[in-house]
Amino acid sequence: MQPLLDDVAFVVTATGVLTAAAAALVGSVLVVRGQAMLTDAVSHGVVFGIAATFLVTGAVSGPVQLLGATAAGVLTVVLTQALAGSGRVRRDAATGLVFPALFAAGVLVLSLFARDVHVDTHTVLLGEIGFVWLERVPLLGLEVPRAPLVLLGVLVLDALYVLAFHERLVAGSFDPVHARLQGLRPGAASLGLLVLVALTAVAALDAVGVVLFVAFAIVPAVAARLVAGSMVGVIAVAVAAASAAAVAGYPLAVSLDVSIGGTMALLTAVPLAAASAWRLARSSA
């Protein structure tokens, strides 16, 4: 087992697949709900959490930083929903107001107070998946890369939540009024989902950065929405498409000597193009 965990190609690919699956899982639900840009808002908002946590505690990693960043992601959602709920601002405009403000505040704090500390906004945005094999933790007598281990835990948590609250999430996505009348409390299930979106985004930041997380969360889900008619179908297709992009991205990036994360993100467009062509051909037939 240890030789496999020491294999750079395996660790990088596994990290990409775990990130892709976790992001596509929660992203699919948001895409079906018409809230896809919340993934972008949350992933940028966590930069403010990283900065604020460092400013208060001095922590640049660990559980405290994880909690702070996740709280900032939840704050992004709460502020966005509050603005949209006021009736004076549309949801897309509210999203466009909140996350640039929090992201800019986070960058400003890091620039002013963390110049000599290893908290890099460039790394947060773009990540460097090629280095995930370097940081390891002991587990059951093995030296396990930390990033895929954390992402595996997040993926399991996401899957268990979606499975447990599937009925409420589906009802809240397609007919929230009817769901409330049935007493399903879709709002509570939605809030839990958004907390998981924030947690997934934070877990992905160290490994792949904001850009690849957003690509995995949105693009495969949009492609799946074009070909699948149910929530289960959308999730299955999105997770498969995102995972395939991660698997194919590493060898292609190595052969071309280009960015691994960038190649994985670009390959998410392949299933989208295929789904769009299929939908167009079907509508014109």
C-alpha positions as CSV (number, residue, x, y, z in Angstrom):
1,M,0.0,0.0,0.0
2,Q,2.8,2.4,0.9
3,P,4.4,2.2,-2.6
4,L,1.1,3.3,-4.1
5,L,0.8,6.2,-1.7
6,D,4.3,7.2,-2.7
7,D,3.5,7.2,-6.4
8,V,3.2,10.9,-7.4
9,A,0.9,10.2,-10.4
10,F,-1.5,8.2,-8.2
11,V,-1.7,10.8,-5.4
12,V,-2.2,13.7,-7.8
13,T,-4.9,11.8,-9.8
14,A,-6.6,10.6,-6.7
15,T,-6.7,14.1,-5.3
16,G,-8.2,15.4,-8.5
17,V,-10.8,12.7,-8.6
18,L,-11.8,13.2,-5.0
19,T,-12.1,16.9,-5.4
20,A,-14.0,16.5,-8.7
21,A,-16.5,14.1,-7.1
22,A,-17.1,16.1,-4.0
23,A,-17.4,19.4,-5.9
24,A,-19.7,17.9,-8.6
25,L,-21.9,16.3,-5.9
26,V,-22.8,19.5,-4.1
27,G,-22.6,21.6,-7.3
28,S,-25.2,19.5,-9.1
29,V,-27.8,20.4,-6.5
30,L,-27.0,24.1,-6.8
31,V,-27.1,24.0,-10.6
32,V,-30.5,22.3,-10.5
33,R,-31.7,25.0,-8.1
34,G,-30.4,27.8,-10.4
35,Q,-27.8,28.8,-7.7
36,A,-24.6,27.7,-9.5
37,M,-22.8,31.0,-8.8
38,L,-23.0,30.4,-5.1
39,T,-20.1,28.0,-5.5
40,D,-18.0,30.8,-6.9
41,A,-19.2,33.2,-4.2
42,V,-18.5,30.8,-1.4
43,S,-15.0,29.8,-2.7
44,H,-14.0,33.4,-3.0
45,G,-15.6,34.3,0.3
46,V,-13.5,31.8,2.2
47,V,-10.4,34.0,1.5
48,F,-11.9,36.5,3.9
49,G,-12.2,33.7,6.5
50,I,-8.6,32.7,6.0
51,A,-7.5,36.3,6.5
52,A,-9.7,37.0,9.5
53,T,-8.8,33.8,11.2
54,F,-5.1,34.6,10.8
55,L,-5.6,38.1,12.1
56,V,-7.4,36.9,15.2
57,T,-5.5,33.7,16.0
58,G,-2.3,33.8,14.0
59,A,-3.2,30.3,12.6
60,V,-2.4,29.6,8.9
61,S,-3.5,26.0,8.9
62,G,-5.2,23.4,11.0
63,P,-8.8,23.0,12.4
64,V,-9.0,26.6,13.5
65,Q,-8.3,27.9,10.0
66,L,-10.7,25.3,8.6
67,L,-13.5,26.5,10.9
68,G,-12.8,30.2,10.1
69,A,-12.8,29.7,6.4
70,T,-16.0,27.6,6.5
71,A,-17.7,30.2,8.6
72,A,-16.8,32.9,6.0
73,G,-18.3,30.7,3.3
74,V,-21.5,30.4,5.3
75,L,-21.4,34.2,5.9
76,T,-21.2,34.7,2.1
77,V,-24.4,32.6,1.6
78,V,-26.2,34.3,4.5
79,L,-25.4,37.8,3.2
80,T,-26.4,36.9,-0.3
81,Q,-29.7,35.4,0.7
82,A,-30.4,38.4,3.0
83,L,-29.9,40.9,0.1
84,A,-31.9,38.8,-2.3
85,G,-34.7,38.3,0.3
86,S,-35.0,42.1,0.7
87,G,-36.7,42.2,-2.7
88,R,-34.6,45.1,-3.8
89,V,-31.8,43.2,-5.3
90,R,-32.0,40.1,-7.6
91,R,-30.1,37.0,-6.4
92,D,-27.4,37.2,-9.2
93,A,-26.8,40.9,-8.3
94,A,-26.6,40.0,-4.6
95,T,-24.0,37.4,-5.3
96,G,-22.1,39.8,-7.4
97,L,-22.1,42.3,-4.6
98,V,-21.2,40.1,-1.7
99,F,-18.4,37.8,-2.8
100,P,-16.2,40.6,-4.4
101,A,-16.5,42.6,-1.3
102,L,-15.5,39.7,1.0
103,F,-12.8,38.6,-1.3
104,A,-11.3,42.1,-1.6
105,A,-11.4,42.5,2.2
106,G,-9.6,39.2,2.6
107,V,-6.9,40.1,0.1
108,L,-6.4,43.5,1.8
109,V,-6.0,41.9,5.2
110,L,-3.5,39.4,3.9
111,S,-1.6,42.1,2.1
112,L,-1.4,44.3,5.2
113,F,-0.8,41.8,7.9
114,A,0.4,38.5,6.4
115,R,3.3,39.6,4.1
116,D,5.8,37.5,5.9
117,V,3.6,34.5,6.4
118,H,2.9,31.6,4.1
119,V,-0.6,32.7,3.2
120,D,-0.6,33.3,-0.6
121,T,-3.7,34.5,-2.4
122,H,-2.3,33.2,-5.7
123,T,-2.1,29.7,-4.2
124,V,-5.6,30.1,-2.8
125,L,-7.0,31.0,-6.3
126,L,-5.0,28.6,-8.5
127,G,-3.6,26.0,-6.0
128,E,-0.9,23.5,-7.0
129,I,-2.2,20.0,-7.2
130,G,1.2,18.8,-8.4
131,F,2.6,19.2,-4.8
132,V,-0.1,17.4,-2.8
133,W,2.0,14.3,-2.3
134,L,4.6,16.3,-0.2
135,E,2.5,16.9,2.9
136,R,1.8,13.6,4.8
137,V,0.2,12.4,8.0
138,P,0.7,9.0,9.8
139,L,-2.3,6.7,9.6
140,L,-2.5,3.0,10.5
141,G,1.3,2.7,10.1
142,L,1.3,4.4,6.7
143,E,2.4,7.8,5.6
144,V,-0.7,9.1,3.8
145,P,-0.9,12.4,1.8
146,R,-3.0,14.8,3.7
147,A,-5.0,16.4,0.9
148,P,-6.6,13.3,-0.6
149,L,-7.3,12.0,3.0
150,V,-9.2,15.2,3.9
151,L,-11.0,15.3,0.6
152,L,-12.1,11.7,1.0
153,G,-13.6,12.5,4.3
154,V,-15.4,15.5,2.8
155,L,-16.7,13.4,-0.1
156,V,-18.1,10.8,2.3
157,L,-19.8,13.6,4.3
158,D,-21.3,15.2,1.2
159,A,-22.6,11.8,-0.1
160,L,-24.1,10.9,3.3
161,Y,-25.9,14.2,3.6
162,V,-27.3,14.2,0.1
163,L,-28.4,10.6,0.6
164,A,-30.0,11.3,3.9
165,F,-31.8,14.5,2.8
166,H,-32.4,13.6,-0.8
167,E,-36.2,13.9,-0.7
168,R,-36.0,17.4,0.9
169,L,-33.3,18.6,-1.5
170,V,-35.3,17.4,-4.5
171,A,-38.5,18.9,-3.3
172,G,-36.9,22.2,-2.4
173,S,-35.2,22.3,-5.8
174,F,-38.3,21.7,-8.0
175,D,-41.3,22.8,-5.8
176,P,-40.2,24.5,-2.6
177,V,-43.7,25.8,-1.8
178,H,-45.2,22.3,-2.0
179,A,-42.3,21.0,0.0
180,R,-43.0,23.5,2.8
181,L,-46.7,22.6,2.8
182,Q,-45.8,18.9,3.2
183,G,-43.7,19.9,6.2
184,L,-40.4,18.8,4.6
185,R,-38.5,21.9,5.8
186,P,-36.5,22.4,2.6
187,G,-34.9,25.5,4.0
188,A,-33.1,23.7,6.7
189,A,-31.8,21.0,4.3
190,S,-30.7,23.8,1.9
191,L,-28.8,25.5,4.7
192,G,-27.0,22.3,5.6
193,L,-26.1,21.8,1.9
194,L,-24.6,25.3,1.7
195,V,-22.5,24.7,4.8
196,L,-21.2,21.6,3.0
197,V,-20.4,23.6,-0.1
198,A,-18.3,26.0,2.1
199,L,-16.6,23.0,3.8
200,T,-15.9,21.4,0.4
201,A,-14.5,24.6,-1.0
202,V,-12.2,25.1,1.9
203,A,-10.9,21.5,1.7
204,A,-10.2,21.9,-2.0
205,L,-8.3,25.2,-1.6
206,D,-5.0,23.9,-0.5
207,A,-5.0,21.2,-3.2
208,V,-6.5,22.7,-6.3
209,G,-7.4,26.3,-5.6
210,V,-10.7,28.2,-6.2
211,V,-10.6,28.0,-10.0
212,L,-10.5,24.3,-10.4
213,F,-13.1,23.8,-7.6
214,V,-15.5,26.1,-9.3
215,A,-14.9,24.3,-12.7
216,F,-15.6,20.9,-11.1
217,A,-18.7,22.1,-9.3
218,I,-20.4,23.9,-12.1
219,V,-19.3,22.7,-15.6
220,P,-20.0,19.0,-15.3
221,A,-23.3,19.7,-13.5
222,V,-24.4,21.9,-16.4
223,A,-23.5,19.2,-18.8
224,A,-25.4,16.7,-16.8
225,R,-28.5,19.0,-16.6
226,L,-28.6,18.9,-20.4
227,V,-28.8,15.1,-20.6
228,A,-30.4,13.9,-17.3
229,G,-34.0,14.5,-16.2
230,S,-33.7,13.7,-12.5
231,M,-31.6,14.8,-9.6
232,V,-30.0,11.4,-9.2
233,G,-29.2,11.4,-12.9
234,V,-27.7,14.8,-12.8
235,I,-25.5,14.0,-9.8
236,A,-24.4,10.6,-11.4
237,V,-23.5,12.2,-14.8
238,A,-21.8,15.2,-13.2
239,V,-19.6,13.1,-10.8
240,A,-18.6,10.8,-13.6
241,A,-17.8,13.7,-16.0
242,A,-15.8,15.6,-13.4
243,S,-13.9,12.5,-12.3
244,A,-13.0,11.6,-16.0
245,A,-11.6,15.1,-16.5
246,A,-9.4,14.7,-13.4
247,V,-8.2,11.2,-14.6
248,A,-7.4,12.4,-18.1
249,G,-6.0,15.8,-17.0
250,Y,-2.9,14.6,-15.3
251,P,-1.2,12.5,-18.1
252,L,-2.2,15.1,-20.7
253,A,-0.7,18.0,-18.6
254,V,2.5,16.0,-18.1
255,S,2.8,15.2,-21.7
256,L,2.3,18.8,-22.7
257,D,4.3,20.2,-19.8
258,V,1.5,22.6,-18.8
259,S,-0.6,23.3,-15.6
260,I,-2.2,20.1,-14.2
261,G,-5.1,22.0,-12.6
262,G,-5.6,24.1,-15.7
263,T,-5.7,21.0,-17.9
264,M,-8.2,19.3,-15.6
265,A,-10.4,22.4,-15.6
266,L,-10.2,22.7,-19.4
267,L,-11.2,19.1,-19.9
268,T,-14.5,19.7,-18.0
269,A,-15.6,21.5,-21.1
270,V,-15.4,18.3,-23.2
271,P,-18.6,16.7,-21.7
272,L,-20.3,20.1,-21.8
273,A,-19.6,20.4,-25.5
274,A,-20.8,16.8,-26.1
275,A,-24.0,17.3,-24.1
276,S,-24.7,20.6,-25.9
277,A,-24.2,19.0,-29.3
278,W,-26.4,16.1,-28.3
279,R,-29.2,18.4,-27.0
280,L,-29.0,20.5,-30.2
281,A,-29.2,17.5,-32.4
282,R,-32.1,16.2,-30.5
283,S,-34.0,19.4,-30.6
284,S,-33.5,19.9,-34.3
285,A,-34.4,16.3,-35.2
